[in-house]
Amino acid sequence: MTLIGQIGDVRHAEEDIFDAIKASGAPVVLWGAGELSWYIASYLREHGIEPACLCDNNPAKQGTLHLGLPVYNYQALREKFARQGGGYQIVASVGPQYKDAIFSQLAAAGDKSPAWYLRGYEVCGEKLTYQYVRRHLREFEEAYASLADAASKKVFINVLNAKLSGDFSLYAAVRGGLEYFDEEIVELKGDEVYVDVGAYRGDDLLEFARRTGGKHDGIIALEPDKKNLAILRETLSRHGIRDVEVHAKGAWHSRALLHFQDGREGSSRISETSDGVSPSTPVEVDSVDNVLDGRRATYISMDIEGAEHNVILGAERTIKKWKPKMAVCAYHKREDLFDLLLLLKSFVPEYKFYLRHYSDNQTQTVLYAI
């Protein structure tokens, strides 16, 4: 069956919620001034809905601005709208593990304001639609045809249909085991040189050391966030992992000084410009090719919040020369499902490509090039 024959042109499950929010006409309050609020706000704005403010139970966030909007505690929120003589509606902008607590708090306070929970946002803020798939059908079809096994093709179809429909059971149906070190795909030997792009706090480095039994030829880590760097170094020290080459910089396609938007917590990211909403600080970035300077690499992984395409461009010489195993997150941008594979294929046509998914939501889709 053709790719398009397996993709449904359906109404997204959350369109009814957006219709109800618009029909209410009441101001929208985002509850939760954390990482997910940026995505939820973008999702609402894509549907023509502008949040009025935020509410958060964390005293450190109350009285501040987040996403350019004021953040209130719950009591202050109620008093604000009572003075204005109108109601409001709540959109919970938190992870699924916290939403029930918010709804319980509202119920305990006797608050009968409409309250909604949305999951269908994209982590890039750009919604993947059936029309987008049709516009890029040639690229989607080529990427799909390039996948090396039936499991990868099922992941591809399920992820696409889940994004289009909002049916999250499609993610769960293809959820895999250990991200970046999937034993069905990645075989590590005793002479590996691992380049961890976006090393965060060191979890993947620990797993690499465990999987190789400490026998490898090198570990190189790039991480631009100062807080994460401190934790990364402490993690390596505590576990006795020595001789790790740590670069306190971000990865990009060239050497530059860019903006590091650190207001999205676990989803902080490098950007060429400041968006005026998320706080940002200058950060040094460089290409993998420059960092390695011709040295060997056998395995490269990257989870870098949408910078994957640029970083692959900046690793072209390394990839063409050494043909390292690659594990690249393919969910931060709507084009990632086809664009990253086709870019790597243009560098090394003999790569075999695999796709796996490691969560019950729209995150942690990983493209492997072996």
C-alpha positions as MATLAB code, in Angstrom:
seq = 'MTLIGQIGDVRHAEEDIFDAIKASGAPVVLWGAGELSWYIASYLREHGIEPACLCDNNPAKQGTLHLGLPVYNYQALREKFARQGGGYQIVASVGPQYKDAIFSQLAAAGDKSPAWYLRGYEVCGEKLTYQYVRRHLREFEEAYASLADAASKKVFINVLNAKLSGDFSLYAAVRGGLEYFDEEIVELKGDEVYVDVGAYRGDDLLEFARRTGGKHDGIIALEPDKKNLAILRETLSRHGIRDVEVHAKGAWHSRALLHFQDGREGSSRISETSDGVSPSTPVEVDSVDNVLDGRRATYISMDIEGAEHNVILGAERTIKKWKPKMAVCAYHKREDLFDLLLLLKSFVPEYKFYLRHYSDNQTQTVLYAI';
ca = [
       0.000    0.000    0.000;
       1.219    3.514   -0.771;
       2.175    5.845    2.057;
      -0.722    8.224    1.457;
      -3.107    5.286    1.453;
      -2.118    4.588    5.064;
      -2.557    8.188    6.262;
      -5.931    9.437    7.430;
      -7.361   12.842    6.498;
      -9.341   13.161    9.726;
     -10.522   15.829   12.117;
      -8.091   16.075   15.036;
      -9.534   14.869   18.331;
      -8.969   18.266   19.986;
     -10.775   20.420   17.420;
     -13.958   20.106   19.510;
     -12.087   21.595   22.489;
     -10.938   24.564   20.430;
     -14.482   25.095   19.188;
     -15.739   25.095   22.796;
     -13.034   27.519   23.973;
     -13.899   29.943   21.190;
     -17.638   29.571   21.756;
     -17.228   30.401   25.453;
     -15.597   33.731   24.744;
     -14.176   33.832   28.278;
     -10.479   34.755   28.752;
      -8.088   31.805   28.702;
      -5.749   31.222   31.631;
      -2.802   28.870   31.229;
      -2.267   26.931   34.452;
       1.418   26.081   34.729;
       4.302   28.456   33.931;
       6.782   25.728   33.071;
       8.257   24.014   30.035;
       5.009   22.954   28.386;
       3.352   26.372   28.590;
       5.368   27.574   25.580;
       4.016   24.761   23.419;
       0.450   25.075   24.671;
       0.490   28.839   24.095;
       1.750   28.279   20.532;
      -0.918   25.633   19.973;
      -3.667   27.999   21.154;
      -2.376   30.839   19.015;
      -2.360   28.601   15.941;
      -6.101   28.294   16.541;
      -6.632   32.036   16.987;
      -6.783   31.959   20.789;
      -4.597   34.373   22.785;
      -3.995   33.469   26.465;
      -4.703   36.302   28.900;
      -2.363   35.287   31.725;
      -0.958   32.319   33.647;
      -1.548   30.760   37.040;
       1.018   28.745   38.970;
       1.223   27.328   42.498;
       4.980   27.938   42.664;
       5.609   31.144   44.711;
       8.861   31.746   42.819;
       6.910   32.178   39.579;
       4.042   34.244   40.946;
       4.288   37.952   40.229;
       6.655   37.397   37.295;
       6.200   37.519   33.541;
       6.306   34.282   31.565;
       5.895   34.189   27.784;
       5.275   37.918   28.122;
       2.208   37.281   30.314;
       1.678   37.903   34.041;
       1.730   34.914   36.392;
      -0.743   34.877   39.313;
      -1.363   32.614   42.258;
      -4.813   31.056   42.310;
      -6.311   33.448   44.877;
      -5.022   36.493   43.033;
      -6.363   35.061   39.778;
      -9.863   34.683   41.204;
      -9.768   38.165   42.703;
      -8.601   39.672   39.421;
     -11.491   38.248   37.415;
     -14.003   38.924   40.216;
     -13.084   42.618   40.074;
     -13.585   42.574   36.326;
     -16.981   40.963   36.794;
     -16.314   38.146   34.368;
     -15.374   34.523   34.248;
     -12.431   32.699   32.764;
     -11.512   29.284   31.469;
      -8.459   27.211   32.339;
      -6.137   25.350   29.982;
      -3.761   23.138   31.964;
      -0.265   23.664   30.540;
       1.472   20.884   32.461;
       2.443   17.269   31.947;
      -0.190   14.544   32.322;
       1.140   13.611   35.769;
       0.085   17.030   37.125;
      -3.228   17.745   35.427;
      -5.419   15.780   37.865;
      -4.041   17.800   40.786;
      -5.057   21.025   39.034;
      -8.572   19.768   38.337;
      -8.850   18.564   41.949;
      -7.753   21.965   43.237;
     -10.390   23.678   41.117;
     -13.082   21.256   42.307;
     -12.098   21.653   45.970;
     -12.396   25.438   45.606;
     -15.849   25.106   44.044;
     -14.531   26.701   40.864;
     -16.856   25.769   38.008;
     -14.872   27.514   35.295;
     -14.382   25.385   32.180;
     -11.062   23.538   32.368;
      -9.343   21.839   29.455;
      -6.331   19.645   28.865;
      -4.604   19.550   25.481;
      -2.017   17.026   24.273;
      -1.952   17.466   20.503;
       0.570   20.316   20.360;
       3.823   19.804   18.505;
       7.111   20.297   20.305;
       8.198   22.540   17.434;
       5.037   24.631   17.680;
       4.211   23.856   14.031;
       1.276   21.521   13.611;
       1.664   18.704   11.130;
      -1.466   18.542    8.991;
      -2.730   16.318    6.199;
      -2.262   19.252    3.806;
       1.393   19.524    4.875;
       1.898   15.812    4.182;
       0.351   16.215    0.730;
       2.579   19.212   -0.043;
       5.685   17.219    0.885;
       4.464   13.817   -0.236;
       7.474   13.093   -2.442;
       9.874   13.631    0.478;
       7.717   11.650    2.915;
       7.464    8.766    0.419;
      11.218    8.695   -0.237;
      12.000    8.654    3.492;
       9.418    5.927    4.095;
      10.797    3.800    1.252;
      14.338    4.232    2.628;
      13.536    2.588    5.974;
      15.254   -0.763    6.389;
      12.644   -2.849    8.223;
       8.911   -3.316    8.708;
       9.071   -2.095   12.313;
      10.469    1.250   11.161;
       7.735    1.639    8.573;
       5.066    0.902   11.169;
       6.565    3.541   13.469;
       6.575    6.037   10.589;
       2.895    5.433    9.796;
       1.763    5.389   13.428;
       3.618    8.589   14.319;
       2.181   10.394   11.310;
      -1.372    9.227   12.026;
      -1.062   10.060   15.727;
      -0.003   13.609   14.895;
      -2.838   14.000   12.420;
      -5.605   12.466   14.533;
      -4.633   13.061   18.153;
      -4.978    9.333   18.852;
      -2.165    8.765   21.349;
      -2.736    5.010   21.461;
      -0.886    4.914   18.140;
       2.297    6.014   19.920;
       1.903    3.417   22.643;
       1.435    0.686   20.019;
       4.978    1.215   18.689;
       6.798    2.234   21.860;
      10.286    0.731   21.976;
      12.877   -0.042   24.618;
      16.073    1.906   25.295;
      16.494    5.167   23.413;
      19.838    5.610   21.568;
      20.987    2.153   22.660;
      18.237    0.008   21.160;
      19.748   -3.478   21.092;
      17.778   -4.375   17.955;
      19.679   -1.711   16.042;
      22.825   -0.420   17.782;
      25.780   -2.747   18.324;
      28.641   -1.216   20.304;
      32.188   -2.524   20.069;
      35.279   -2.024   22.201;
      36.835    0.743   20.116;
      33.926    3.169   19.935;
      34.376    6.946   19.936;
      31.073    8.395   21.133;
      30.056   11.986   20.408;
      27.086   13.036   22.559;
      25.665   16.234   21.085;
      23.482   17.845   23.731;
      24.845   15.724   26.570;
      22.436   17.327   29.070;
      23.215   15.822   32.478;
      25.107   12.728   31.419;
      22.530    9.933   31.399;
      23.420    8.789   27.880;
      27.136    8.895   28.627;
      26.532    6.637   31.618;
      24.578    4.194   29.483;
      27.292    4.208   26.828;
      29.944    3.438   29.459;
      27.766    0.666   30.882;
      27.067   -0.864   27.472;
      30.755   -0.871   26.523;
      31.943   -2.037   29.927;
      34.156    1.029   30.086;
      36.107   -0.193   27.049;
      36.076    2.492   24.390;
      38.442    4.815   22.569;
      36.844    8.098   23.534;
      33.847   10.098   24.715;
      33.215   13.664   23.537;
      30.334   15.682   24.976;
      28.871   19.034   23.912;
      26.543   20.886   26.285;
      25.901   24.664   26.282;
      23.827   25.025   29.478;
      25.923   25.990   32.518;
      23.622   24.314   35.050;
      23.527   21.113   33.048;
      27.300   21.237   32.630;
      27.849   21.339   36.376;
      25.544   18.347   36.863;
      27.186   16.544   33.915;
      30.656   16.929   35.403;
      29.430   15.818   38.824;
      27.727   12.773   37.259;
      30.911   11.734   35.471;
      32.985   12.194   38.641;
      30.540   10.308   40.852;
      30.480    7.315   38.515;
      34.216    7.321   37.890;
      33.967    7.972   34.168;
      37.265    9.608   33.272;
      38.879   11.093   30.190;
      35.648   12.548   28.850;
      36.288   15.512   26.556;
      33.629   18.045   27.558;
      32.963   21.102   25.415;
      31.002   23.901   27.085;
      29.344   24.971   23.859;
      26.422   24.196   21.643;
      26.544   22.455   18.289;
      25.698   24.205   15.023;
      26.758   24.174   11.371;
      29.563   26.690   11.981;
      31.385   28.618   14.693;
      29.231   31.466   15.977;
      27.780   33.295   18.964;
      24.038   32.665   19.133;
      21.176   32.950   21.610;
      20.475   30.223   24.132;
      16.809   30.295   25.108;
      16.817   28.823   28.590;
      13.233   29.582   29.568;
      11.898   26.206   28.437;
      13.638   24.084   31.077;
      14.267   20.618   29.607;
      13.552   22.045   26.152;
      15.959   24.960   26.237;
      17.448   25.531   22.836;
      19.856   27.426   20.610;
      18.365   30.065   18.340;
      19.781   32.417   15.742;
      17.619   35.233   17.116;
      15.950   36.188   20.376;
      12.163   35.869   20.187;
      11.625   38.552   22.826;
       9.541   36.153   24.927;
      11.798   33.358   26.147;
      14.807   34.672   28.096;
      18.075   34.131   26.272;
      21.794   34.461   26.882;
      24.693   34.496   24.411;
      26.220   31.069   23.820;
      29.210   29.849   21.856;
      28.441   27.237   19.216;
      30.598   25.284   16.817;
      30.346   22.489   14.287;
      31.090   18.851   15.045;
      33.627   18.955   12.213;
      35.499   21.782   13.920;
      35.365   20.104   17.339;
      36.696   16.801   16.005;
      39.118   18.372   13.509;
      39.376   15.186   11.474;
      39.387   12.782   14.414;
      37.483    9.511   14.265;
      33.903    9.162   15.472;
      32.006    5.876   15.463;
      28.735    6.834   17.146;
      26.988   10.220   17.279;
      23.722   10.895   19.090;
      21.825   14.169   19.211;
      18.738   15.501   20.953;
      19.104   19.233   20.436;
      15.620   20.730   20.291;
      15.314   21.402   16.577;
      18.958   22.133   15.720;
      19.498   18.633   14.317;
      19.473   19.647   10.644;
      22.060   22.394   11.145;
      24.257   20.162   13.291;
      24.220   17.365   10.704;
      25.300   19.939    8.119;
      28.164   20.874   10.432;
      29.212   17.221   10.722;
      29.292   16.534    6.992;
      33.040   15.894    6.752;
      32.985   13.624    9.798;
      29.981   11.663    8.551;
      31.359   11.201    5.033;
      34.832   10.206    6.242;
      34.024    7.923    9.181;
      30.400    6.874    8.478;
      29.567    6.778   12.202;
      26.444    5.169   13.559;
      23.907    7.964   14.090;
      20.968    8.335   16.469;
      19.109   11.575   15.797;
      15.900   12.808   17.395;
      13.336   13.302   14.638;
      10.391   15.000   16.329;
      11.316   18.620   17.051;
      10.209   19.933   13.650;
       7.397   18.713   11.459;
       9.801   18.092    8.555;
      12.157   15.974   10.679;
      10.528   12.675    9.703;
      11.773   13.082    6.136;
      14.343   15.876    6.147;
      16.951   14.384    8.495;
      16.924   10.989    6.803;
      17.260   12.480    3.330;
      20.106   14.723    4.452;
      22.055   11.823    5.945;
      21.304    9.708    2.886;
      22.791   12.415    0.661;
      26.031   12.172    2.674;
      26.219    8.368    2.944;
      23.896    6.611    0.455;
      24.810    3.190    1.877;
      23.432    3.953    5.352;
      20.624    1.695    6.534;
      17.886    3.687    8.255;
      15.688    2.673   11.168;
      12.988    4.585   13.037;
      11.900    3.888   16.608;
       9.636    5.643   19.116;
      10.201    5.671   22.894;
       7.283    7.465   24.553;
       3.490    7.470   24.755;
       3.327   10.982   23.290;
       4.785   12.971   20.416;
       8.344   13.044   21.795;
      11.297   10.630   21.552;
      11.067    9.538   17.930;
      14.617    8.576   16.943;
      16.127    8.064   13.493;
      19.068    5.647   13.314;
      21.583    5.548   10.479;
      23.721    2.405   10.668;
];
